[in-house]
Amino acid sequence: MPSLRTPDPNPGWLSEIALDETRARVPILYVEAVPVRIDALGQVEHVGVLLRGSATTGELTRTLVSGRVMHGESVREALLRNLEKDLGSTAFPQLPASTVPFTVAEYFPLPGVTPLHDPRQHAVALAYIVPVNGDCKPRQDALELTWLTPEEAASPEVLDDLEGGRGTLLMQALAAAGALPR
């Protein structure tokens, strides 16, 4: 089966073999973004969830914008690069003024250590809520972007469908934005 992973924009950083070896030895830093549409008062109206094919199982799963922070790249640059990679260049994300995340997510390769799980690696992700104003056209391995109301996003069906336990992360984002359904 061909790989559905996003090609590394800087293939000189680490080869696939070196990346696998590094993942087996040290945590890798990621950024994750919950794209949102907000109203004039800054209240979350919709949350964007990606549909993606799983490289490991071949199944379709839901996920959030996510990607590594590359060597020599700032967190802000990584966040913008990964938003554009997954949502397209006309998404026009509004990056937060501060790079303080709403949470720090830690993924372990062994299930059950935390609600978040990544069988490939121990990863640490800085998670952000990012308003987007433009036209989102998923690219790379993202097949579709679905805009959901906070109520729809918090439904058990959606939360359970998010890969790697990201339903927990989505609920934390809704809480941080004051958008938890009542």
N, CA, C and O of each residue as an XYZ file, in Angstrom:
728
protein
N       0.847     -1.168      0.000
C       0.000      0.000      0.000
C       0.896      1.236      0.000
O       1.861      1.288      0.763
N       0.603      2.228     -0.833
C       1.410      3.455     -0.836
C       1.190      4.236      0.449
O       0.128      4.169      1.068
N       2.203      4.966      0.828
C       2.134      5.761      2.053
C       1.214      6.958      1.852
O       1.248      7.605      0.806
N       0.393      7.250      2.859
C      -0.478      8.420      2.833
C       0.116      9.568      3.618
O      -0.507     10.622      3.747
N       1.326      9.374      4.151
C       1.949     10.413      4.970
C       2.321     11.620      4.131
O       2.565     11.519      2.928
N       2.359     12.754      4.790
C       2.757     13.983      4.130
C       4.254     13.926      3.861
O       5.031     13.634      4.770
N       4.673     14.201      2.630
C       6.111     14.177      2.349
C       6.847     15.224      3.176
O       6.338     16.323      3.397
N       8.023     14.883      3.621
C       8.852     15.793      4.410
C       9.324     16.921      3.500
O       9.993     16.655      2.501
N       8.988     18.200      3.823
C       9.385     19.304      2.950
C      10.889     19.551      2.958
O      11.409     20.244      2.083
N      11.580     18.997      3.925
C      13.022     19.159      4.028
C      13.639     17.776      4.199
O      14.071     17.424      5.297
N      13.687     16.983      3.119
C      14.116     15.601      3.262
C      15.554     15.452      3.754
O      15.949     14.355      4.146
N      16.337     16.513      3.745
C      17.696     16.447      4.259
C      17.756     16.462      5.775
O      18.817     16.236      6.357
N      16.618     16.728      6.427
C      16.605     16.804      7.886
C      16.943     15.453      8.479
O      17.954     15.326      9.170
N      16.132     14.443      8.231
C      16.398     13.074      8.656
C      15.834     12.134      7.603
O      14.746     12.361      7.074
N      16.572     11.089      7.307
C      16.034     10.070      6.401
C      14.927      9.322      7.145
O      14.814      9.435      8.366
N      14.120      8.565      6.422
C      13.057      7.792      7.068
C      13.640      6.834      8.106
O      13.065      6.659      9.180
N      14.771      6.219      7.795
C      15.411      5.288      8.730
C      15.895      6.033      9.964
O      15.677      5.576     11.087
N      16.551      7.178      9.772
C      17.034      7.963     10.917
C      15.880      8.491     11.751
O      15.978      8.546     12.977
N      14.775      8.884     11.098
C      13.605      9.364     11.828
C      13.016      8.237     12.678
O      12.684      8.450     13.844
N      12.885      7.046     12.103
C      12.367      5.913     12.875
C      13.264      5.612     14.070
O      12.774      5.339     15.165
N      14.577      5.663     13.860
C      15.519      5.406     14.954
C      15.417      6.491     16.027
O      15.433      6.187     17.220
N      15.312      7.741     15.611
C      15.189      8.844     16.561
C      13.891      8.729     17.343
O      13.873      8.920     18.559
N      12.794      8.413     16.639
C      11.504      8.250     17.312
C      11.559      7.166     18.388
O      10.859      7.248     19.398
N      12.384      6.165     18.167
C      12.503      5.070     19.134
C      13.321      5.473     20.355
O      13.311      4.764     21.361
N      14.032      6.605     20.283
C      14.939      6.982     21.369
C      14.580      8.264     22.114
O      14.851      8.371     23.310
N      13.976      9.241     21.433
C      13.696     10.530     22.074
C      12.308     11.027     21.680
O      11.826     10.709     20.593
N      11.658     11.806     22.551
C      10.376     12.414     22.170
C      10.582     13.409     21.019
O      11.610     14.080     20.934
N       9.596     13.483     20.155
C       9.626     14.396     19.019
C       8.624     15.520     19.292
O       7.523     15.264     19.779
N       9.004     16.776     18.977
C       8.136     17.922     19.205
C       7.219     18.163     18.001
O       7.663     18.201     16.854
N       5.943     18.320     18.297
C       4.919     18.598     17.294
C       4.147     19.858     17.679
O       4.218     20.329     18.814
N       3.411     20.388     16.708
C       2.380     21.377     16.966
C       1.073     20.769     16.476
O       1.047     20.029     15.493
N      -0.011     21.091     17.175
C      -1.340     20.668     16.745
C      -2.216     21.904     16.753
O      -2.048     22.793     17.588
N      -3.145     21.952     15.826
C      -4.043     23.106     15.742
C      -5.474     22.634     15.587
O      -5.771     21.699     14.842
N      -6.347     23.304     16.308
C      -7.780     23.105     16.158
C      -8.271     24.320     15.387
O      -8.404     25.401     15.960
N      -8.545     24.158     14.078
C      -9.029     25.308     13.312
C     -10.465     25.622     13.692
O     -11.290     24.722     13.845
N     -10.753     26.903     13.841
C     -12.104     27.328     14.217
C     -12.550     28.497     13.350
O     -11.733     29.243     12.810
N     -13.855     28.637     13.232
C     -14.490     29.828     12.670
C     -15.129     30.537     13.849
O     -15.835     29.921     14.648
N     -14.880     31.831     13.954
C     -15.420     32.586     15.083
C     -16.346     33.687     14.587
O     -16.252     34.128     13.442
N     -17.244     34.124     15.473
C     -18.147     35.223     15.136
C     -17.487     36.556     15.484
O     -16.327     36.587     15.896
N     -18.219     37.650     15.318
C     -17.672     38.989     15.553
C     -17.260     39.211     17.002
O     -16.445     40.091     17.279
N     -17.805     38.430     17.931
C     -17.456     38.554     19.344
C     -16.328     37.600     19.745
O     -15.946     37.553     20.914
N     -15.799     36.846     18.792
C     -14.716     35.922     19.096
C     -15.180     34.584     19.637
O     -14.366     33.801     20.125
N     -16.477     34.305     19.560
C     -17.025     33.032     20.024
C     -16.899     31.979     18.917
O     -17.116     32.270     17.741
N     -16.548     30.765     19.310
C     -16.388     29.677     18.340
C     -17.749     29.273     17.795
O     -18.640     28.883     18.549
N     -17.902     29.370     16.473
C     -19.119     28.927     15.800
C     -18.960     27.528     15.226
O     -19.887     26.719     15.268
N     -17.754     27.246     14.680
C     -17.486     25.948     14.058
C     -16.056     25.517     14.347
O     -15.159     26.339     14.531
N     -15.876     24.211     14.380
C     -14.570     23.580     14.601
C     -14.271     22.726     13.375
O     -15.136     21.990     12.902
N     -13.041     22.824     12.858
C     -12.656     22.047     11.690
C     -11.977     20.743     12.075
O     -11.026     20.726     12.857
N     -12.485     19.645     11.511
C     -11.924     18.319     11.758
C     -11.579     17.705     10.411
O     -12.395     17.716      9.490
N     -10.370     17.171     10.300
C      -9.888     16.589      9.049
C     -10.258     15.119      8.930
O     -10.323     14.400      9.927
N     -10.497     14.685      7.709
C     -10.649     13.272      7.386
C      -9.353     12.858      6.707
O      -8.885     13.513      5.776
N      -8.789     11.769      7.187
C      -7.480     11.347      6.684
C      -7.445      9.825      6.623
O      -8.076      9.145      7.431
N      -6.703      9.301      5.659
C      -6.479      7.862      5.588
C      -5.328      7.488      6.497
O      -4.272      8.120      6.457
N      -5.519      6.465      7.315
C      -4.468      6.012      8.228
C      -3.422      5.214      7.460
O      -3.751      4.260      6.754
N      -2.158      5.610      7.603
C      -1.068      4.905      6.934
C      -0.854      3.517      7.525
O      -0.357      2.622      6.842
N      -1.225      3.333      8.784
C      -0.978      2.046      9.441
C      -2.114      1.048      9.222
O      -1.860     -0.143      9.039
N      -3.374      1.521      9.239
C      -4.496      0.591      9.130
C      -5.218      0.665      7.792
O      -5.955     -0.255      7.439
N      -5.017      1.749      7.039
C      -5.729      1.937      5.786
C      -7.151      2.450      5.989
O      -7.872      2.674      5.017
N      -7.562      2.636      7.241
C      -8.900      3.118      7.546
C      -8.958      4.633      7.466
O      -7.943      5.315      7.605
N     -10.158      5.152      7.241
C     -10.377      6.588      7.297
C     -10.623      6.977      8.740
O     -11.424      6.347      9.431
N      -9.938      8.012      9.198
C     -10.101      8.491     10.562
C     -10.205     10.003     10.545
O      -9.853     10.657      9.564
N     -10.692     10.542     11.640
C     -10.741     11.987     11.831
C      -9.521     12.406     12.637
O      -9.024     11.646     13.468
N      -9.046     13.615     12.388
C      -7.886     14.114     13.110
C      -7.885     15.633     13.110
O      -8.789     16.267     12.566
N      -6.870     16.202     13.719
C      -6.674     17.650     13.767
C      -5.437     17.998     12.956
O      -4.685     17.107     12.562
N      -5.221     19.259     12.705
C      -3.993     19.701     12.038
C      -2.830     19.364     12.966
O      -2.859     19.681     14.156
N      -1.816     18.725     12.415
C      -0.696     18.288     13.245
C       0.547     18.127     12.394
O       0.464     17.780     11.216
N       1.698     18.380     12.994
C       2.956     18.148     12.292
C       4.152     18.472     13.159
O       4.042     19.159     14.174
N       5.296     17.964     12.738
C       6.541     18.157     13.491
C       7.022     19.593     13.429
O       6.713     20.341     12.501
N       7.785     19.951     14.444
C       8.566     21.182     14.407
C       9.925     20.757     13.870
O      10.592     19.904     14.454
N      10.325     21.349     12.768
C      11.580     20.968     12.113
C      12.768     21.657     12.785
O      12.625     22.702     13.419
N      13.917     21.060     12.633
C      15.149     21.634     13.179
C      15.357     23.036     12.601
O      15.302     23.222     11.385
N      15.593     24.015     13.468
C      15.832     25.388     13.022
C      14.566     26.180     12.741
O      14.645     27.320     12.283
N      13.405     25.603     13.004
C      12.129     26.249     12.721
C      11.501     26.693     14.042
O      11.514     25.946     15.020
N      10.955     27.899     14.069
C      10.272     28.360     15.285
C       8.918     27.658     15.401
O       8.396     27.131     14.419
N       8.364     27.659     16.603
C       7.044     27.072     16.824
C       6.014     27.786     15.950
O       5.158     27.139     15.348
N       6.092     29.107     15.880
C       5.167     29.892     15.053
C       5.271     29.487     13.576
O       4.254     29.322     12.903
N       6.489     29.332     13.084
C       6.681     28.909     11.686
C       6.127     27.498     11.458
O       5.501     27.229     10.433
N       6.359     26.609     12.411
C       5.853     25.235     12.288
C       4.330     25.224     12.282
O       3.716     24.483     11.514
N       3.724     26.033     13.127
C       2.272     26.099     13.186
C       1.700     26.577     11.848
O       0.764     25.975     11.321
N       2.256     27.646     11.308
C       1.785     28.165     10.025
C       2.010     27.151      8.902
O       1.119     26.929      8.083
N       3.186     26.539      8.858
C       3.498     25.554      7.805
C       2.511     24.392      7.845
O       2.008     23.971      6.804
N       2.232     23.873      9.035
C       1.346     22.725      9.139
C      -0.108     23.094      8.875
O      -0.851     22.283      8.324
N      -0.530     24.292      9.252
C      -1.879     24.753      8.898
C      -2.022     24.860      7.381
O      -3.017     24.405      6.817
N      -1.030     25.461      6.720
C      -1.092     25.586      5.261
C      -0.977     24.230      4.585
O      -1.609     23.994      3.555
N      -0.173     23.337      5.156
C      -0.014     21.991      4.590
C      -1.346     21.247      4.608
O      -1.707     20.605      3.622
N      -2.072     21.324      5.706
C      -3.309     20.564      5.830
C      -4.544     21.292      5.308
O      -5.467     20.648      4.809
N      -4.583     22.628      5.411
C      -5.788     23.370      5.045
C      -5.677     24.130      3.731
O      -6.683     24.627      3.224
N      -4.478     24.231      3.174
C      -4.285     24.954      1.933
C      -3.803     26.372      2.167
O      -3.934     26.915      3.264
N      -3.254     26.954      1.144
C      -2.627     28.274      1.265
C      -3.626     29.411      1.361
O      -3.245     30.537      1.682
N      -4.916     29.140      1.085
C      -5.925     30.205      1.173
C      -6.793     30.089      2.431
O      -7.869     30.682      2.494
N      -6.332     29.330      3.431
C      -7.088     29.208      4.689
C      -6.993     30.492      5.511
O      -7.903     30.807      6.277
N      -5.906     31.226      5.357
C      -5.660     32.474      6.077
C      -5.852     32.334      7.588
O      -6.738     32.959      8.172
N      -5.003     31.499      8.215
C      -5.095     31.347      9.670
C      -4.642     32.613     10.381
O      -3.766     33.328      9.895
N      -5.241     32.885     11.529
C      -4.848     33.999     12.391
C      -4.063     33.397     13.550
O      -4.642     32.946     14.538
N      -2.751     33.396     13.419
C      -1.926     32.808     14.469
C      -2.079     33.604     15.754
O      -2.221     34.826     15.720
N      -2.049     32.915     16.885
C      -2.201     33.626     18.157
C      -1.035     34.583     18.395
O       0.082     34.342     17.939
N      -1.310     35.669     19.113
C      -0.257     36.641     19.415
C       0.829     36.023     20.282
O       1.998     36.396     20.183
N       0.441     35.081     21.128
C       1.389     34.398     22.009
C       1.538     32.948     21.567
O       0.580     32.334     21.098
N       2.716     32.416     21.716
C       2.913     31.006     21.371
C       2.696     30.084     22.572
O       3.156     28.942     22.575
N       1.996     30.583     23.587
C       1.631     29.739     24.720
C       0.438     28.880     24.284
O      -0.607     29.425     23.930
N       0.573     27.556     24.303
C      -0.519     26.688     23.837
C      -1.642     26.592     24.867
O      -1.447     26.917     26.038
N      -2.827     26.142     24.421
C      -3.905     25.917     25.383
C      -3.629     24.662     26.199
O      -4.153     24.513     27.302
N      -2.810     23.760     25.667
C      -2.362     22.598     26.428
C      -1.111     22.016     25.776
O      -0.795     22.299     24.620
N      -0.422     21.206     26.546
C       0.704     20.423     26.032
C       0.228     18.979     26.048
O      -0.084     18.430     27.104
N       0.175     18.373     24.880
C      -0.307     16.999     24.740
C       0.879     16.055     24.657
O       1.843     16.314     23.937
N       0.800     14.964     25.395
C       1.891     13.994     25.371
C       1.351     12.656     24.892
O       0.441     12.081     25.489
N       1.927     12.179     23.811
C       1.547     10.906     23.202
C       2.596      9.849     23.557
O       3.799     10.093     23.460
N       2.121      8.681     23.964
C       3.019      7.573     24.265
C       2.781      6.436     23.284
O       1.669      6.270     22.783
N       3.828      5.646     23.004
C       3.639      4.530     22.080
C       2.839      3.378     22.687
O       2.267      2.568     21.956
N       2.795      3.301     24.005
C       2.027      2.247     24.662
C       0.651      2.785     25.023
O       0.556      3.808     25.701
N      -0.422      2.121     24.586
C      -1.756      2.616     24.917
C      -2.013      2.556     26.412
O      -1.503      1.676     27.105
N      -2.815      3.505     26.909
C      -3.235      3.505     28.294
C      -2.395      4.341     29.231
O      -2.808      4.567     30.368
N      -1.220      4.816     28.803
C      -0.395      5.664     29.672
C      -1.082      7.009     29.849
O      -1.177      7.520     30.964
N      -1.558      7.580     28.753
C      -2.386      8.783     28.753
C      -3.515      8.519     27.764
O      -3.475      7.514     27.055
N      -4.514      9.383     27.693
C      -5.558      9.168     26.683
C      -5.035      9.289     25.252
O      -5.673      8.804     24.318
N      -3.880      9.930     25.075
C      -3.316     10.153     23.740
C      -2.292      9.063     23.426
O      -1.465      8.705     24.265
N      -2.366      8.546     22.200
C      -1.543      7.398     21.831
C      -1.031      7.547     20.399
O      -1.790      7.898     19.495
N       0.256      7.279     20.201
C       0.859      7.236     18.865
C       1.783      6.025     18.847
O       2.843      6.055     19.472
N       1.406      4.967     18.147
C       2.202      3.738     18.181
C       3.622      3.902     17.632
O       4.475      3.049     17.877
N       3.887      4.983     16.893
C       5.214      5.192     16.300
C       6.225      5.755     17.269
O       7.428      5.564     17.089
N       5.744      6.471     18.328
C       6.705      7.295     19.053
C       6.153      7.871     20.346
O       4.952      7.836     20.615
N       7.068      8.397     21.126
C       6.742      9.276     22.249
C       6.835     10.682     21.668
O       7.896     11.094     21.199
N       5.733     11.415     21.697
C       5.698     12.748     21.100
C       5.091     13.740     22.073
O       4.225     13.395     22.877
N       5.554     14.969     21.992
C       5.011     16.064     22.776
C       4.514     17.103     21.778
O       5.244     17.511     20.876
N       3.256     17.528     21.951
C       2.662     18.474     21.015
C       2.170     19.710     21.756
O       1.500     19.611     22.784
N       2.513     20.869     21.220
C       1.976     22.135     21.701
C       0.684     22.359     20.914
O       0.705     22.395     19.684
N      -0.439     22.510     21.621
C      -1.741     22.560     20.959
C      -2.339     23.967     20.999
O      -2.328     24.631     22.035
N      -2.857     24.403     19.859
C      -3.374     25.759     19.686
C      -4.768     25.737     19.082
O      -5.120     24.828     18.331
N      -5.551     26.745     19.419
C      -6.823     27.014     18.768
C      -6.538     28.151     17.796
O      -6.066     29.213     18.200
N      -6.824     27.927     16.507
C      -6.455     28.916     15.501
C      -7.658     29.272     14.622
O      -8.145     28.432     13.866
N      -8.135     30.514     14.720
C      -9.189     30.948     13.806
C      -8.661     31.003     12.366
O      -7.530     31.419     12.116
N      -9.495     30.582     11.448
C      -9.161     30.681     10.025
C     -10.281     31.435      9.326
O     -11.459     31.234      9.624
N      -9.907     32.303      8.398
C     -10.881     33.147      7.712
C     -11.111     32.781      6.263
O     -12.144     33.135      5.695
N     -10.178     32.084      5.656
C     -10.228     31.866      4.219
C     -10.909     30.579      3.813
O     -11.610     29.929      4.588
N     -10.668     30.247      2.565
C     -11.210     29.049      1.951
C     -10.262     27.887      2.230
O      -9.115     27.904      1.785
N     -10.724     26.897      2.947
C      -9.885     25.752      3.307
C     -10.047     24.647      2.266
O     -11.150     24.166      2.008
N      -8.924     24.262      1.683
C      -8.899     23.178      0.709
C      -7.842     22.186      1.166
O      -6.653     22.384      0.914
N      -8.268     21.118      1.838
C      -7.296     20.162      2.368
C      -6.332     19.676      1.293
O      -6.690     19.483      0.131
N      -5.084     19.487      1.739
C      -4.019     19.063      0.835
C      -3.271     17.906      1.455
O      -3.571     17.472      2.567
N      -2.299     17.417      0.725
C      -1.426     16.334      1.180
C      -2.274     15.122      1.541
O      -3.053     14.650      0.713
N      -2.140     14.617      2.744
C      -2.874     13.413      3.125
C      -4.215     13.713      3.784
O      -4.915     12.786      4.193
N      -4.587     14.980      3.897
C      -5.911     15.352      4.406
C      -6.892     15.285      3.237
O      -6.699     15.955      2.223
N      -7.933     14.484      3.377
C      -8.875     14.277      2.286
C     -10.036     15.270      2.303
O     -10.576     15.631      1.258
N     -10.410     15.706      3.513
C     -11.588     16.557      3.645
C     -11.512     17.304      4.970
O     -10.956     16.805      5.948
N     -12.071     18.487      4.986
C     -12.228     19.245      6.227
C     -13.720     19.415      6.471
O     -14.447     19.915      5.613
N     -14.166     18.997      7.639
C     -15.572     19.114      8.004
C     -15.697     20.166      9.097
O     -15.006     20.108     10.114
N     -16.591     21.131      8.875
C     -16.868     22.153      9.889
C     -18.043     21.689     10.722
O     -19.123     21.410     10.201
N     -17.819     21.610     12.033
C     -18.837     21.138     12.964
C     -19.121     22.223     13.998
O     -18.227     22.976     14.383
N     -20.370     22.293     14.442
C     -20.669     23.177     15.561
C     -19.984     22.588     16.799
O     -19.635     21.407     16.792
N     -19.783     23.366     17.847
C     -19.212     22.791     19.069
C     -20.029     21.607     19.595
O     -19.458     20.642     20.104
N     -21.348     21.671     19.478
C     -22.200     20.569     19.925
C     -21.925     19.314     19.108
O     -21.796     18.225     19.667
N     -21.834     19.459     17.786
C     -21.543     18.310     16.928
C     -20.147     17.754     17.214
O     -19.953     16.540     17.271
N     -19.175     18.658     17.393
C     -17.791     18.227     17.638
C     -17.667     17.464     18.948
O     -16.825     16.574     19.067
N     -18.497     17.802     19.936
C     -18.429     17.152     21.248
C     -19.246     15.864     21.322
O     -19.329     15.245     22.383
N     -19.843     15.460     20.218
C     -20.645     14.233     20.241
C     -19.732     13.013     20.372
O     -18.616     13.015     19.853
N     -20.198     11.980     21.058
C     -19.373     10.773     21.219
C     -18.932     10.165     19.884
O     -17.833      9.621     19.787
N     -19.782     10.254     18.858
C     -19.428      9.682     17.552
C     -18.201     10.360     16.960
O     -17.311      9.695     16.432
N     -18.157     11.682     17.048
C     -17.016     12.428     16.513
C     -15.785     12.210     17.388
O     -14.702     11.931     16.875
N     -15.942     12.333     18.700
C     -14.807     12.206     19.611
C     -14.162     10.832     19.510
O     -12.936     10.718     19.529
N     -14.978      9.786     19.403
C     -14.443      8.426     19.302
C     -13.770      8.165     17.963
O     -12.915      7.286     17.860
N     -14.148      8.920     16.937
C     -13.591      8.722     15.594
C     -12.242      9.426     15.407
O     -11.541      9.173     14.428
N     -11.882     10.305     16.341
C     -10.608     11.026     16.230
C      -9.455     10.098     16.597
O      -9.485      9.442     17.638
N      -8.435     10.047     15.732
C      -7.329      9.104     15.923
C      -6.464      9.452     17.125
O      -6.318     10.619     17.490
N      -5.902      8.429     17.725
C      -4.908      8.605     18.783
C      -5.413      9.243     20.058
O      -4.617      9.735     20.858
N      -6.732      9.245     20.267
C      -7.268      9.869     21.470
C      -7.449     11.369     21.353
O      -7.642     12.053     22.358
N      -7.389     11.889     20.128
C      -7.502     13.339     19.953
C      -8.865     13.895     20.326
O      -9.039     15.113     20.381
N      -9.829     13.032     20.582
C     -11.109     13.501     21.102
C     -10.911     14.224     22.427
O     -11.574     15.224     22.702
N      -9.996     13.714     23.245
C      -9.657     14.370     24.513
C      -9.098     15.758     24.250
O      -9.466     16.716     24.930
N      -8.220     15.871     23.276
C      -7.616     17.154     22.920
C      -8.675     18.127     22.392
O      -8.641     19.316     22.710
N      -9.608     17.626     21.593
C     -10.672     18.481     21.067
C     -11.560     19.000     22.198
O     -11.962     20.163     22.181
N     -11.868     18.157     23.172
C     -12.673     18.612     24.312
C     -11.916     19.662     25.136
O     -12.522     20.612     25.631
N     -10.601     19.495     25.286
C      -9.806     20.504     25.985
C      -9.821     21.829     25.225
O      -9.875     22.894     25.840
N      -9.773     21.770     23.894
C      -9.821     22.991     23.080
C     -11.170     23.692     23.250
O     -11.224     24.910     23.419
N     -12.259     22.919     23.206
C     -13.577     23.517     23.395
C     -13.689     24.169     24.769
O     -14.259     25.251     24.901
N     -13.146     23.511     25.787
C     -13.171     24.087     27.138
C     -12.339     25.364     27.200
O     -12.772     26.354     27.790
N     -11.154     25.353     26.600
C     -10.274     26.525     26.625
C     -10.897     27.708     25.890
O     -10.663     28.862     26.250
N     -11.696     27.417     24.855
C     -12.332     28.486     24.075
C     -13.675     28.900     24.668
O     -14.335     29.792     24.135
N     -14.089     28.266     25.762
C     -15.393     28.572     26.330
C     -16.534     28.119     25.455
O     -17.606     28.725     25.465
N     -16.316     27.049     24.687
C     -17.305     26.600     23.712
C     -17.866     25.224     24.027
O     -18.462     24.593     23.155
N     -17.689     24.741     25.260
C     -18.270     23.444     25.600
C     -19.785     23.526     25.547
O     -20.376     24.477     26.060
N     -20.417     22.538     24.933
C     -21.895     22.532     24.911
C     -22.434     22.424     26.339
O     -21.821     21.813     27.215
N     -23.584     23.028     26.536
C     -24.197     23.001     27.881
C     -25.127     21.827     28.024
O     -25.729     21.642     29.081
